[in-house]
């Protein structure tokens, strides 16, 4: 066993027009006038702008992933390719200072205006549509310099190619939301009204339209419903929430009052909620390198599972060892009745009181040679039994290691952590030898540990990958410290530092550390999880064990709620 360790749901809509407006409102107060420090493109659909606003650095993530579009500020770090991608290189060469951020009215389109490094003006346009999102770099005259996703005939009115002119969407709605309270042309108050609101009013979304109709069905007048919502929208009376609606996770800036929500979480800002939402539910590929490594590990896991099935079958076939041993002993007891040339003999079975058994013989062998043949058959089966069960144990250890690798890949937050996992995979021949000749990022010799302080003031440390877990156990886990690991799950090794053995650790601190250990394991999404707690002196690493695998002589278990944040 490992201690012997976006997405369960994925967004299909990304951010709606109201949520984008709330983010833009936040950005206008924080990044207007900011200088561009660095630009990254961790994958084919994502741009990260690192901006300095004179007080602190801010990271702005723009996602043009189909079904997971959005933009928000984040404090997370991202795994980037060793060499910047085409569009990223262009943005680095052109963009210098962010002058303004604005949203096109009623559209999921955000326009960033930049001063260029060549004294020109550029527009970075994020089209955050659900099905055909894109990020476009234009000059001041809307001429396309380049795009993230090059497409001819991208829509009925737009070609996304260098040199084409970017065109704004045509105005198709009849009324702006702030002017519609007294509209007399609405459809009757029924299911069709929600569709009518979406077609004729901007801004509007399917969820908001359904909620407004629900309020009207409760006998509020259309003027009251639309008027109160329009005032709330104009006053930016936001409530930033993540909730489940009809089984799917969604971001809300105006929480519906007539629709049934569950698992509601409230946040202090639009970006904070979006950052949590995209990390939990709507994260696109975790970077091409990480996806490639995960694919390798999944294939290795499938091979190990297939091997275990074969070995279990071989183990079942070794149960005949005792039978042949008994037949040999019975034959030895009856040698005086056997002569060469006999094909079989029936003898009393003193292993089964009152029973008899027929022993097959080789007519070409003498009686003693037939007995030796049976004993040798038993020994051969026993040798095979020992070998098969050793191979089963080794395969289970390999499976635990591979499952821990999968968890490690899901936990990485930096290039260095990813490179450390990749180095481990190369060392144990999970990657082809040709990967050794590829250019790799330098890997720190000393793995980084994550750290927190428990409610009682005790230092808690844990590893983010197998190498870090080994380093933690070997160098930071004293004999009197407490060691934690999720029971029968791949997960981190966690150590609660105890200055002296005479100090009693309060149960609150033990449960705090156990919750973190469960949160950084495959049990992180379970309601409760069992966690092993052992003194450091009971934890040791067997000689030749794979990275991250240890043995525990004595432990107790505590049942806790997994937690990710200290």
C-alpha positions as CSV (number, residue, x, y, z in Angstrom):
1,X,0.0,0.0,0.0
2,X,1.1,3.6,-0.5
3,X,1.5,3.8,3.2
4,X,1.4,0.1,3.7
5,X,-2.8,6.9,-2.1
6,X,-11.3,20.8,-12.9
7,X,-13.2,16.5,-12.3
8,X,-16.3,14.7,-11.1
9,X,-18.4,17.2,-13.0
10,X,-17.6,19.5,-15.8
11,X,-19.2,22.8,-16.6
12,X,-20.9,22.9,-20.0
13,X,-21.6,26.7,-20.0
14,X,-18.7,28.5,-18.4
15,X,-19.4,32.0,-17.3
16,X,-22.7,33.7,-18.2
17,X,-23.0,37.3,-19.3
18,X,-23.8,38.6,-15.9
19,X,-20.9,36.9,-14.2
20,X,-18.5,38.2,-16.8
21,X,-19.8,41.7,-16.1
22,X,-19.1,41.2,-12.4
23,X,-15.5,40.1,-13.1
24,X,-15.0,43.0,-15.5
25,X,-16.2,45.4,-12.8
26,X,-13.6,43.9,-10.4
27,X,-10.9,44.1,-13.1
28,X,-11.6,47.7,-13.8
29,X,-10.7,48.7,-10.3
30,X,-7.6,46.5,-9.9
31,X,-5.8,46.2,-13.2
32,X,-6.5,49.4,-15.2
33,X,-3.1,51.0,-15.9
34,X,-1.2,47.8,-14.9
35,X,2.0,46.9,-16.6
36,X,2.5,43.5,-18.2
37,X,5.2,41.6,-16.4
38,X,4.8,38.2,-18.2
39,X,2.4,36.3,-20.3
40,X,2.0,32.5,-20.2
41,X,0.0,30.0,-22.2
42,X,-0.1,26.7,-20.2
43,X,-2.3,24.9,-22.8
44,X,-3.9,25.5,-26.2
45,X,-6.9,27.3,-24.8
46,X,-5.6,29.4,-21.9
47,X,-3.8,32.7,-21.5
48,X,-2.3,33.9,-18.2
49,X,-1.5,37.6,-17.9
50,X,0.8,38.6,-15.0
51,X,0.1,42.2,-14.3
52,X,1.7,44.7,-11.9
53,X,-0.7,47.4,-10.7
54,X,1.9,49.4,-8.7
55,X,1.1,47.6,-5.4
56,X,1.1,43.9,-6.2
57,X,1.2,41.4,-8.9
58,X,-2.1,40.0,-10.2
59,X,-2.6,36.9,-12.4
60,X,-5.5,37.1,-14.9
61,X,-6.6,33.8,-16.4
62,X,-8.6,33.9,-19.7
63,X,-10.0,30.5,-20.7
64,X,-11.2,29.9,-24.3
65,X,-11.9,26.3,-23.7
66,X,-15.1,24.9,-25.3
67,X,-17.7,24.5,-22.5
68,X,-15.4,26.1,-19.8
69,X,-15.0,29.8,-20.9
70,X,-14.3,32.5,-18.4
71,X,-11.8,35.1,-17.0
72,X,-10.8,35.8,-13.4
73,X,-8.0,36.7,-11.1
74,X,-6.2,33.8,-9.6
75,X,-3.3,33.2,-7.1
76,X,-2.6,29.7,-8.5
77,X,0.5,28.8,-10.4
78,X,0.3,27.0,-13.8
79,X,2.3,24.4,-15.5
80,X,3.8,25.9,-18.7
81,X,5.5,24.3,-21.6
82,X,9.3,24.6,-21.8
83,X,9.0,26.7,-24.9
84,X,6.2,29.3,-25.2
85,X,3.5,28.6,-27.8
86,X,3.0,30.8,-30.9
87,X,0.2,33.1,-29.7
88,X,1.9,33.5,-26.3
89,X,5.2,34.6,-28.0
90,X,3.2,37.2,-30.0
91,X,1.5,38.6,-27.0
92,X,4.8,38.9,-25.1
93,X,6.3,40.8,-28.1
94,X,3.4,43.3,-28.4
95,X,1.7,44.0,-25.1
96,X,3.1,46.5,-22.6
97,X,0.5,48.2,-20.4
98,X,-3.2,47.6,-19.9
99,X,-5.2,50.8,-20.4
100,X,-8.8,49.6,-20.1
101,X,-11.2,46.7,-19.7
102,X,-14.7,46.7,-21.0
103,X,-17.5,44.3,-21.9
104,X,-19.6,44.7,-25.0
105,X,-23.1,45.3,-23.8
106,X,-25.1,42.1,-23.3
107,X,-22.4,40.0,-24.8
108,X,-19.8,37.5,-23.5
109,X,-17.1,39.5,-25.1
110,X,-14.4,41.4,-23.2
111,X,-12.1,43.9,-24.8
112,X,-8.7,44.7,-23.2
113,X,-6.9,47.8,-24.6
114,X,-3.1,47.8,-24.3
115,X,-0.3,50.1,-25.1
116,X,2.1,48.2,-27.3
117,X,5.9,47.9,-26.9
118,X,6.1,49.5,-30.4
119,X,4.0,52.5,-29.3
120,X,1.0,51.1,-31.0
121,X,-2.4,50.4,-29.5
122,X,-3.7,46.8,-29.4
123,X,-6.9,45.2,-28.4
124,X,-7.0,41.7,-26.9
125,X,-10.6,40.5,-27.4
126,X,-11.9,37.5,-25.4
127,X,-14.9,35.9,-27.1
128,X,-16.2,33.7,-24.3
129,X,-19.0,31.9,-26.1
130,X,-19.7,28.4,-25.1
131,X,-19.2,26.6,-28.4
132,X,-16.7,28.6,-30.4
133,X,-14.6,30.7,-27.9
134,X,-11.5,32.5,-29.1
135,X,-9.0,35.2,-28.1
136,X,-8.1,37.7,-30.8
137,X,-5.3,40.3,-30.9
138,X,-6.3,43.3,-33.0
139,X,-4.8,46.7,-33.8
140,X,-6.6,50.0,-33.0
141,X,-8.6,49.6,-36.3
142,X,-9.9,46.2,-35.5
143,X,-7.6,44.5,-38.0
144,X,-6.7,41.0,-36.7
145,X,-3.0,40.6,-35.9
146,X,-3.4,37.0,-34.9
147,X,-5.8,34.7,-33.0
148,X,-5.5,31.9,-30.5
149,X,-7.6,29.6,-32.7
150,X,-7.3,30.3,-36.4
151,X,-10.5,29.5,-38.2
152,X,-11.9,30.5,-41.6
153,X,-15.6,31.0,-41.6
154,X,-15.7,31.0,-37.8
155,X,-19.2,32.3,-37.8
156,X,-21.7,33.7,-40.2
157,X,-20.1,37.2,-40.0
158,X,-16.5,36.6,-38.9
159,X,-13.3,35.0,-40.2
160,X,-10.6,34.4,-37.6
161,X,-7.5,34.8,-39.6
162,X,-4.6,37.2,-39.7
163,X,-5.4,40.3,-41.7
164,X,-9.2,40.0,-41.5
165,X,-11.2,42.7,-39.8
166,X,-12.9,41.8,-36.5
167,X,-16.6,42.7,-36.5
168,X,-18.8,43.2,-33.5
169,X,-21.9,41.1,-33.2
170,X,-25.1,42.6,-34.7
171,X,-27.6,44.0,-32.3
172,X,-30.6,41.6,-32.4
173,X,-32.5,42.3,-29.2
174,X,-35.3,44.9,-29.0
175,X,-34.8,46.2,-25.4
176,X,-32.1,46.8,-22.9
177,X,-32.9,45.3,-19.5
178,X,-33.0,48.7,-17.8
179,X,-35.8,49.9,-20.3
180,X,-38.0,46.9,-20.3
181,X,-40.1,47.2,-17.1
182,X,-43.1,48.7,-18.9
183,X,-42.9,46.5,-22.0
184,X,-46.4,45.5,-23.2
185,X,-45.3,43.1,-25.9
186,X,-44.2,40.2,-23.7
187,X,-45.5,36.7,-24.2
188,X,-48.0,35.3,-21.7
189,X,-46.6,34.3,-18.4
190,X,-45.8,30.6,-19.1
191,X,-42.9,28.5,-20.2
192,X,-42.7,30.5,-23.5
193,X,-42.0,33.7,-21.6
194,X,-38.5,32.6,-20.6
195,X,-37.6,32.0,-24.2
196,X,-39.1,35.4,-25.1
197,X,-37.0,37.2,-22.5
198,X,-33.8,35.6,-23.8
199,X,-34.6,36.6,-27.4
200,X,-35.6,40.1,-26.8
201,X,-33.8,41.5,-23.8
202,X,-30.1,42.1,-23.2
203,X,-28.5,41.2,-21.0
204,X,-30.3,38.0,-20.2
205,X,-29.5,34.3,-19.5
206,X,-31.5,31.1,-19.4
207,X,-31.3,30.7,-15.6
208,X,-32.2,34.3,-14.9
209,X,-35.1,34.2,-17.4
210,X,-36.5,31.0,-15.7
211,X,-36.2,32.6,-12.3
212,X,-38.0,35.8,-13.4
213,X,-40.8,33.8,-14.9
214,X,-41.0,31.8,-11.6
215,X,-41.5,35.0,-9.7
216,X,-44.2,36.1,-12.1
217,X,-46.0,32.8,-11.6
218,X,-46.1,33.6,-7.9
219,X,-48.4,36.5,-8.8
220,X,-45.8,39.3,-8.9
221,X,-46.4,41.6,-11.8
222,X,-44.0,41.6,-14.8
223,X,-43.2,45.3,-14.1
224,X,-42.3,44.5,-10.4
225,X,-40.2,41.5,-11.3
226,X,-38.3,43.1,-14.2
227,X,-38.0,46.4,-12.4
228,X,-36.5,45.0,-9.2
229,X,-34.1,42.8,-11.0
230,X,-33.0,45.7,-13.3
231,X,-32.3,47.8,-10.2
232,X,-30.3,45.1,-8.6
233,X,-28.3,44.6,-11.8
234,X,-27.6,48.3,-12.2
235,X,-26.5,48.7,-8.6
236,X,-24.2,45.7,-8.9
237,X,-25.9,44.0,-6.0
238,X,-24.0,40.8,-6.5
239,X,-23.8,37.6,-4.5
240,X,-21.0,35.3,-5.7
241,X,-21.9,31.7,-5.3
242,X,-21.3,28.2,-6.5
243,X,-24.2,25.8,-6.3
244,X,-25.7,22.7,-7.9
245,X,-28.6,23.3,-10.1
246,X,-30.4,20.2,-11.5
247,X,-27.3,18.1,-10.7
248,X,-24.8,20.4,-12.4
249,X,-22.4,22.9,-10.7
250,X,-22.8,26.5,-11.8
251,X,-21.5,30.0,-11.0
252,X,-24.1,32.5,-9.8
253,X,-23.9,36.3,-9.4
254,X,-27.6,36.7,-9.0
255,X,-28.8,33.7,-7.0
256,X,-32.3,32.5,-8.2
257,X,-35.1,32.6,-5.7
258,X,-37.5,30.2,-7.4
259,X,-35.1,27.4,-8.6
260,X,-33.9,24.6,-6.3
261,X,-30.2,24.9,-5.5
262,X,-28.0,22.6,-3.4
263,X,-24.4,22.6,-2.1
264,X,-24.4,26.4,-2.1
265,X,-21.1,28.1,-1.3
266,X,-20.7,31.9,-1.0
267,X,-17.5,33.9,-1.8
268,X,-16.3,37.5,-1.3
269,X,-15.5,38.3,-4.9
270,X,-16.3,37.2,-8.4
271,X,-12.7,36.0,-9.0
272,X,-12.5,34.1,-5.8
273,X,-15.7,32.1,-6.6
274,X,-14.6,31.6,-10.3
275,X,-11.1,30.4,-9.2
276,X,-12.6,27.8,-7.0
277,X,-15.3,26.8,-9.5
278,X,-12.8,26.3,-12.4
279,X,-10.4,24.4,-10.2
280,X,-13.0,22.1,-8.9
281,X,-15.3,21.6,-11.9
282,X,-14.4,23.3,-15.2
283,X,-10.6,23.1,-15.5
284,X,-9.6,22.1,-19.1
285,X,-6.6,19.9,-19.7
286,X,-4.1,20.2,-17.0
287,X,-1.3,21.0,-19.4
288,X,-0.1,18.8,-22.3
289,X,2.8,17.4,-20.3
290,X,0.7,16.4,-17.3
291,X,-1.9,14.8,-19.6
292,X,0.8,12.9,-21.4
293,X,2.2,11.6,-18.1
294,X,-1.3,10.6,-16.8
295,X,-1.9,8.6,-20.0
296,X,1.4,6.7,-19.4
297,X,0.5,5.9,-15.8
298,X,-3.1,4.8,-16.7
299,X,-1.6,2.3,-19.3
300,X,0.8,1.0,-16.7
301,X,-2.0,0.5,-14.2
302,X,-4.0,-1.5,-16.8
303,X,-0.9,-3.7,-17.3
304,X,-0.5,-4.3,-13.6
305,X,-4.1,-5.1,-13.1
306,X,-4.0,-7.6,-16.0
307,X,-0.9,-9.2,-14.5
308,X,-2.6,-9.5,-11.1
309,X,-5.6,-11.3,-12.6
310,X,-3.2,-13.8,-14.2
311,X,-1.2,-14.3,-11.0
312,X,-4.4,-14.9,-8.9
313,X,-5.4,-17.6,-11.3
314,X,-1.9,-19.2,-11.0
315,X,-2.2,-19.0,-7.2
316,X,-5.5,-20.8,-7.3
317,X,-3.7,-23.6,-9.2
318,X,-1.1,-24.2,-6.5
319,X,-3.6,-25.6,-4.0
320,X,-2.6,-29.2,-5.1
321,X,0.7,-29.1,-3.2
322,X,-0.8,-30.6,0.0
323,X,-2.6,-33.2,-2.0
324,X,0.5,-34.5,-3.7
325,X,2.4,-34.5,-0.4
326,X,-0.3,-36.6,1.2
327,X,-0.4,-39.1,-1.7
328,X,3.3,-39.5,-1.4
329,X,3.1,-40.2,2.3
330,X,0.3,-42.7,1.8
331,X,2.2,-44.4,-0.9
332,X,5.3,-44.7,1.3
333,X,3.2,-46.3,3.9
334,X,2.0,-49.0,1.4
335,X,5.3,-49.6,-0.5
336,X,5.2,-53.3,0.4
337,X,1.9,-53.6,-1.6
338,X,3.3,-51.9,-4.7
339,X,5.3,-53.5,-7.5
340,X,6.7,-52.1,-10.7
341,X,4.3,-52.1,-13.6
342,X,1.2,-51.2,-11.6
343,X,-0.9,-48.3,-12.9
344,X,-2.7,-47.4,-9.7
345,X,-3.3,-48.6,-6.1
346,X,-6.2,-48.1,-3.7
347,X,-5.1,-47.4,-0.1
348,X,-6.7,-46.4,3.2
349,X,-6.6,-42.7,3.6
350,X,-5.5,-42.0,7.1
351,X,-5.8,-38.2,6.5
352,X,-9.6,-38.9,6.1
353,X,-10.8,-41.3,8.7
354,X,-12.5,-44.3,7.1
355,X,-11.9,-43.2,3.6
356,X,-9.9,-44.7,0.8
357,X,-8.0,-43.0,-2.1
358,X,-6.7,-44.2,-5.4
359,X,-3.1,-43.2,-6.2
360,X,-2.1,-43.1,-9.9
361,X,1.3,-44.7,-10.6
362,X,3.8,-44.7,-13.4
363,X,4.2,-48.3,-14.5
364,X,7.7,-47.6,-15.7
365,X,8.9,-46.5,-12.2
366,X,9.7,-48.5,-9.1
367,X,7.5,-48.0,-6.0
368,X,10.0,-45.7,-4.3
369,X,10.5,-43.7,-7.6
370,X,6.7,-43.2,-7.8
371,X,6.7,-41.9,-4.2
372,X,9.6,-39.5,-5.1
373,X,7.6,-38.4,-8.1
374,X,4.7,-37.3,-5.9
375,X,7.0,-35.6,-3.4
376,X,8.8,-33.7,-6.2
377,X,5.5,-32.6,-7.7
378,X,4.5,-31.2,-4.3
379,X,7.8,-29.4,-3.9
380,X,7.6,-27.9,-7.4
381,X,4.1,-26.6,-6.8
382,X,5.2,-25.1,-3.4
383,X,8.1,-23.3,-5.1
384,X,5.7,-22.0,-7.7
385,X,3.3,-20.9,-4.9
386,X,6.0,-18.9,-3.2
387,X,7.1,-17.3,-6.4
388,X,3.5,-16.4,-7.4
389,X,2.6,-14.9,-4.1
390,X,5.9,-12.9,-4.1
391,X,4.9,-11.6,-7.5
392,X,1.4,-10.7,-6.3
393,X,2.9,-8.7,-3.4
394,X,5.3,-7.0,-5.8
395,X,2.4,-6.2,-8.2
396,X,0.3,-4.8,-5.4
397,X,3.1,-2.5,-4.3
398,X,3.6,-1.4,-7.9
399,X,-0.1,-0.7,-8.2
400,X,0.0,1.4,-5.0
401,X,2.9,3.3,-6.4
402,X,1.2,4.0,-9.7
403,X,-2.0,5.1,-8.0
404,X,0.2,7.5,-5.9
405,X,1.7,8.8,-9.1
406,X,-1.7,9.6,-10.5
407,X,-2.5,11.5,-7.3
408,X,0.8,13.3,-7.5
409,X,0.1,14.5,-11.0
410,X,-3.3,15.8,-10.0
411,X,-1.7,17.7,-7.1
412,X,1.2,19.4,-8.9
413,X,1.0,23.2,-8.9
414,X,4.4,24.2,-10.4
415,X,6.8,23.2,-13.2
416,X,9.3,22.0,-10.6
417,X,6.8,19.6,-9.0
418,X,5.8,18.2,-12.4
419,X,9.4,17.7,-13.4
420,X,10.0,15.8,-10.2
421,X,7.2,13.4,-10.9
422,X,8.4,13.0,-14.5
423,X,12.0,12.3,-13.3
424,X,10.7,9.5,-11.0
425,X,8.8,8.0,-14.0
426,X,11.9,8.0,-16.1
427,X,14.0,6.5,-13.4
428,X,11.6,3.5,-13.1
429,X,11.3,3.1,-16.9
430,X,7.7,4.2,-17.1
431,X,8.7,6.6,-19.9
432,X,10.5,5.6,-23.1
433,X,14.3,5.9,-23.0
434,X,14.1,8.5,-25.8
435,X,12.5,10.9,-23.2
436,X,15.9,10.9,-21.5
437,X,17.3,12.8,-24.5
438,X,14.7,15.5,-24.4
439,X,15.4,18.8,-22.8
440,X,14.2,18.8,-19.2
441,X,13.8,21.5,-16.7
442,X,16.2,21.4,-13.8
443,X,14.8,19.6,-10.7
444,X,15.6,20.7,-7.2
445,X,17.5,18.1,-5.2
446,X,15.5,18.9,-2.1
447,X,11.8,18.4,-2.5
448,X,9.5,21.2,-1.3
449,X,7.1,20.4,1.5
450,X,3.9,22.2,2.3
451,X,3.4,23.4,5.8
452,X,0.6,24.6,8.1
453,X,0.1,25.3,11.8
454,X,-2.5,23.4,13.8
455,X,-4.9,25.1,16.1
456,X,-2.7,24.3,19.0
457,X,0.4,25.8,17.3
458,X,2.1,22.5,16.1
459,X,3.9,22.6,12.8
460,X,2.3,20.3,10.2
461,X,4.2,19.3,7.0
462,X,3.3,17.1,4.1
463,X,4.7,16.1,0.7
464,X,3.1,16.7,-2.8
465,X,4.7,13.7,-4.5
466,X,6.4,10.4,-3.8
467,X,9.9,11.9,-3.6
468,X,8.7,14.6,-1.3
469,X,7.0,12.0,0.9
470,X,10.2,9.9,1.1
471,X,12.1,13.1,2.0
472,X,9.6,14.0,4.7
473,X,9.7,10.6,6.3
474,X,13.5,10.3,6.2
475,X,14.5,13.8,7.2
476,X,11.6,15.4,9.0
477,X,9.7,12.6,10.8
478,X,11.3,12.2,14.3
479,X,10.6,9.2,16.4
480,X,8.3,11.1,18.6
481,X,6.5,13.0,15.8
482,X,3.1,11.9,14.6
483,X,2.7,10.5,11.1
484,X,-0.6,10.5,9.1
485,X,-1.8,8.8,5.9
486,X,-5.3,8.1,4.5
487,X,-6.2,4.5,5.2
488,X,-6.1,2.3,2.1
489,X,-6.0,5.3,-0.2
490,X,-3.2,6.9,-2.3
491,X,-2.3,10.1,-0.5
492,X,0.3,12.4,1.0
493,X,2.5,11.5,4.0
494,X,1.9,14.1,6.7
495,X,3.9,14.8,9.9
496,X,2.8,16.7,12.9
497,X,6.0,17.9,14.7
498,X,6.2,17.3,18.4
499,X,9.0,19.1,20.1
500,X,9.3,16.5,23.0
501,X,7.8,13.1,23.6
502,X,6.5,14.3,26.9
503,X,4.1,16.8,25.2
504,X,0.6,15.4,24.8
505,X,-1.0,16.4,21.4
506,X,-4.6,17.5,21.9
507,X,-7.2,15.5,19.9
508,X,-8.2,18.7,18.1
509,X,-4.7,19.0,16.6
510,X,-4.6,15.3,15.7
511,X,-8.0,15.6,13.9
512,X,-6.8,18.8,12.2
513,X,-3.7,17.0,10.8
514,X,-5.7,13.9,9.9
515,X,-8.2,16.1,8.0
516,X,-5.4,17.6,5.9
517,X,-4.0,14.1,5.2
518,X,-7.4,13.0,4.0
519,X,-7.9,16.1,1.9
520,X,-4.6,15.5,0.1
521,X,-5.6,11.9,-0.8
522,X,-8.0,10.0,-3.1
523,X,-10.5,10.4,-0.2
524,X,-10.6,14.1,-0.6
525,X,-14.1,14.1,-2.1
526,X,-15.6,11.7,0.4
527,X,-17.8,12.9,3.3
528,X,-15.6,11.2,5.9
529,X,-12.4,9.3,5.6
530,X,-10.3,7.0,7.9
531,X,-6.7,8.2,8.5
532,X,-3.8,6.2,10.0
533,X,-2.0,7.9,12.9
534,X,1.3,6.5,14.0
535,X,4.4,7.6,15.9
536,X,7.4,8.3,13.7
537,X,9.3,5.4,15.2
538,X,6.7,3.0,13.9
539,X,7.2,4.1,10.3
540,X,10.0,2.7,8.2
541,X,10.9,2.3,4.5
542,X,11.8,-1.3,3.5
543,X,15.0,-1.7,1.5
544,X,14.2,-1.5,-2.2
545,X,10.7,-0.2,-1.8
546,X,9.3,2.0,-4.5
547,X,9.2,5.8,-3.9
548,X,6.5,6.8,-1.4
549,X,5.9,3.3,0.0
550,X,6.5,2.6,3.7
551,X,5.6,0.0,6.3
552,X,3.9,0.9,9.5
553,X,4.4,-1.4,12.6
554,X,1.6,0.1,14.7
555,X,-1.1,2.7,14.2
556,X,-4.6,3.8,15.1
557,X,-7.2,5.2,12.9
558,X,-9.3,8.4,13.2
559,X,-12.4,9.2,11.1
560,X,-12.4,12.8,9.9
561,X,-13.9,15.2,7.3
562,X,-11.2,15.8,4.6
563,X,-10.0,19.3,4.3
564,X,-7.8,20.9,1.6
565,X,-7.0,24.3,3.1
566,X,-5.1,24.7,6.3
